Amino acid sequence: MEVNLDKWHKCKVDIEVLKELSKKSDIKGLQHISLFFGLLILTGSLAYLTWGTWWSVFWFLVYGNIYSFSNPLWHETGHKTAFQSKFLNEIFYYISSYMANFEPIRWRYTHFVHHGNTYSTENPFDHEIEYGNNLKETPKGLIINIIPFLDLIFFKKHISYEIIQHAFGVKTKVMEDCIPEKAQVKVIFSSRIYVAIWLLIILWSILASSWLPMLYFLLPQFYGKTLHKLVAFTQHAGLARNVKDHRFSSREMYLNPILSFLYWKMEFHLTHHMFPTVPSYNLDKLHHHIKDQLPKPNNGLIDAYKEIIPALIKQKEDASYFIRKDIPQLQNV
């Protein structure tokens, strides 16, 4: 792969088109939010009404898998593109950060690093790539991530453990690498709030002699994570590292309308990385304008994993291996 760029490559797109597609909308954001939380209320109510039967297990699994797609909501509001209103972006950023088990101060800084140094294994290190820097551990990490409750056994690998460390004032590598000294106090304080909320929910369950508070507000990211993890894992898995060209390091794919809605259209992940200020509800439109400059998108999850799984197996033995996408050779690229 011969790519030597001083700055990130960007596909060509008409400036007026980009300007139009970069417009944010409170209405579109509220429509999405309303339907998302409406689905949570509906499935959560069905889980409650069927409590004590096997139907409740089914409905909690549905509830949990929808709940875990709070991660894309965190992402969109973190970019301040879910709404035009700064207030709405901030409110739902903090709500979705809790739901996703993401301490909001830490992740605001690390996501900035992630976009500036996507899949970087050098300084600065991209701490946000889910499956970490050790490619030999990637297949094991994927299995832990998709099987309900399995990460409780490997709790030190779960993001919640980092929050507990920060709550006790431990300066992790993430904190030292990505978070300015002045902001570290905020991270510690915020982490302590998270731990306090978790303890209050556990106390609520104990006093109520019921699992329900924990099933609704504490454990969904442990039992309902499978679908979101399978989708989100595709973003960079098996692709090139330490290259300033998102066409090599980020994956573009097509999803069905249901998954696309839950995922806030982040399946157009390559497009998002190139143009991070474009709201998710316009990513498919922008993709249409630049698709002839991009590698061929994967057609759904199965197609994506057909190339990801063999790549992960090869990377266990050879860390330099990556999936070589066909990049259109356009003029002036």
N, C-alpha and C positions, 0 to 999 in steps of 0.2 A: 504494500500500500504506500503510494507516494503522495503524501499530503503534507505540505509544509506551509502553514499559514500563520501570520502574525496575529490575526484576529479571526473570530468565528466567521465561517462562510454563511452568507445569506442568499437565498434564492431571489431572483428578480421578480418584482411585482409592481404593477402600476401604483404610483404614490397615492392617487385619488382613491383607488380601490382599497388600499391599505388603510387610508384615513377613514373611509366609510366603515370598514369592518372592525376598526378599533374603537368604535363608539360603544359605550356601556349603557345598560338599560336597567333601571330599577324594576320596571314591569316584568321584563323577562326573568330577572333574578328572583323576584317574588313569586312568579308562576312556578318556577322550578322548585324553590324552597317549599312552597305550599303543598305541592304534590308529593315531594319527598317526605315531609313530616306527616302529611296526611296518610301516606302508606305505613309509616311507623305507628301512628295512632290506630289505624285499622287492624294491622297484624298484631300489635300489642294487645288490643282489646279482644281479639279472637283467642289469643293465647291465655288471657285471663278468664274468659268465659268458658274455655274448655279445660281449665286447670284441674289436674287430677286424672286426666285421661291422656292417651297417647297422642290425641289431636293437639294437645297443648305443646308437646315436644315438637311436633311439626311446625306449629305456628311460631314458637320461639326461635326455631331455626330460620324460618323466613324472616322474622323480625330482626334477628341478629345479623343475617346476611345483608339486609337493607341498611341496618344501623352502621355496619362497617364501611358503607360507602359514604359515611361522613368524612372520610379521608379526602376524596375529591372536593368536597365542600370546603374543607380546611384549605386545600390547595388553591381553589379559585378565589376565595375571600382573602387569602394571604397575598395573592397577586393584585388584590383590589379591583378585580374585573367582574366579580359576580354581580355587583351593583354599581350604579353611578355614584350613589351616596357613600361617602366615606364612613358615616356612622353605621350604616347597615353592614358594610364590609367588616368593620371592626367587631360589631356585636356578634355576627355569625362566625367570624374567625375564632373568637374565644369560645363560643358554644361548640363549634365543630372540633376545635383543638382538644377540648375535654373529651368529646365523644370518641375521637380517634386516638386517645391516650398520647397526645402530643403536647408537651409543655410549650406554650405559644412563643415565649421569648427565644428559647433555644432554636426552635424550628424556623423562626423568621430569619435568623442569621444563617443557619446552615442551608436553608433553601436558596438564599442569595449566593452562597458559595457554590451550591450545586449547579445553578444556571451559568455561573461564570467559569466553572471548572468541571463540566459534566464528565463523570466517570474517570476522574483524575485519581491516580494512585500516588501522586507525588504531592509536593507542597505547593498550594493548599490541597489537602486530601478531601475528596468528595464523600463526606460521611453519610450522605443521604441515599446512596445506592443501597437498596434494601438488603441485598445478599452479601454486602461487605467486600472486603479486599482480598480475602483468602478464597480463591476459586476452588480449592480442593474441598472446602466446606459448603459450597453452594448447593449441591443436590440435597445434602442433609438439611440445610437451612430451609429449602423449599418445602420439604416434607413436614418439617416442624411448623412452618407457616400455614399450611393448608389443612392439617388435621386438627379438629376441634380439641381444645384444652391441652394439646401436647406441649405447647410452649410453657405451660405451668411447671412441667417437669424440667424444662431447660430455661428456667425463669431468668437466669443471668443474661440470657441472650435476648430477652424481651425488652422493648423500649421502656416499659414500666420500671424495670430495675434501674435504669439510668436516672429516672425521675427520683426514685428513692435515694440513690447515691447523691444527687444534687441537693435533695432535701436535707441530707446530713452534712452538706458542705463539702463533699468530695469533688475535687476538680478532675473531671474525666478528660480524656484526650479530646473529645468533641468540644468541651468547654475551652480548653487551652488553645485548640487550633482555630476555632471559629468565632468565639464570643469575646468581645472587648472586655477588658478588666472592669470598666464601669458598669457594664450590663450584667456581669456575672452575679452580682448581688440580687438583681431582679429575677434571674433564673432560679436562684436558691429560694427566694421568697415565694415565687410562683409554684415551684415544686412542692414546697411545704403546704401550700393551699390544696394542691392536688391530693397529697397524702392524707390531709385532714378530711377532705371530702370522702375519700375511699374508706377511711376509718368510720366516719359517720354513717355511711351506707351499710357497712358491716354491722355496726351497732344497731341500726334500724332493723335489719333483718333478724338479729338476735332477739331484740325486744319484741318484735312482731311474731317471732317463731315462724318465720316464713322466708323462703328463698327468693320471693318475688322482687324485693328491692334490689338485690344483687343481680338477678337475671335481667332486670330492665335497665339498670344504670351503671353497673360495674363490670359484668362479665360478657356482654355482647361481643367485644373485640377478641374474646378468647374462644367462644363457641360458634360465632357467626362470621368468622373471618375468611372462610374458604374461597368464596366466589370473588371477593375483592382482591385477595392475595393472588389468585390465579390470573386475574386481569392485570393488576398493577405490576406483577413480576415481569410482564412482557416488555415493559418500557425500554429497558437497556440490556436485558439478559442475552448473553452470548455475543454481544457486539464489541466493537473496538474500544480500547481505552487510550487515554492520553492523546486524543486527536481533536484538534479544533475544527471539527466539521460534524455537525449533528446528523448528517446523512450516514455517517459511519457508526455513530454511538447511540442513536435513538431510533426506536421502531415506530413505523406508521402502520396502522391496520384498520380494517373495517369491522364493526360490531353490529349486532342486531339492535333495533331501536330501544329495547328495554335496557340492555346493558349500557348502551350509549348514553341513555338518560341518567342512569345511576352513576355513571363514570364521568359525567359532565363533559363528554366528548373528548376525553383525554386519550382516546385511542389514536387521535391525530397528534401523537406526542412529539414527533419530529417537527411538525408545523408549529406546535406550541413552543418548543425550545428555540426555534428560529425567530418567532414573533411572540414573545411572552406577554406583550401588552394587549393582544387581541383576545376578547372575551371568548370563553369556551363555546358559547352558542353561535359563534361565527367561524369556528375553526374548520368545519366542514366546507364552508364557502371559500375560505382562504386556501384550503387544500386543493380545491378544484382549480384555482388559478395557478398553482405552482406544481401540480402533480407530475407534469412532464419533466420537471427538473429533479424529481425525487426517485429513490429506489422504488421498485414495485411494492406496494403495501401488502401485508399479509391479509388473507381473506378469512378473518375470524380467529378465535382462540386455537382451534385444532390445527389450523395451518401454521400459526405462529409457533406452537409447541413442537411441530414436526421438525423445525429447524433448531429450536432452543434445546430440547432434550439431548440430541446428539452432540451439540456444541458444549453443553455442560459436562458431558462424559469426557470429551476430548480435553477440555480445559482442566480437568482434574490432573491430567498427566502433563499437559503442555499449557502453561499460563499465557504463552504468547499467541495461542490460537484464538481466532474470532471469526464470526460469520462474515464472509465477504459479500457485501451487497453490491449489485450492479448499479453504478452511478452513471446517469446519462451524461455523455460528454458534450456539453453545450458550449457554445462560443463564450469566451471571456469568463468561464468558470474557473 
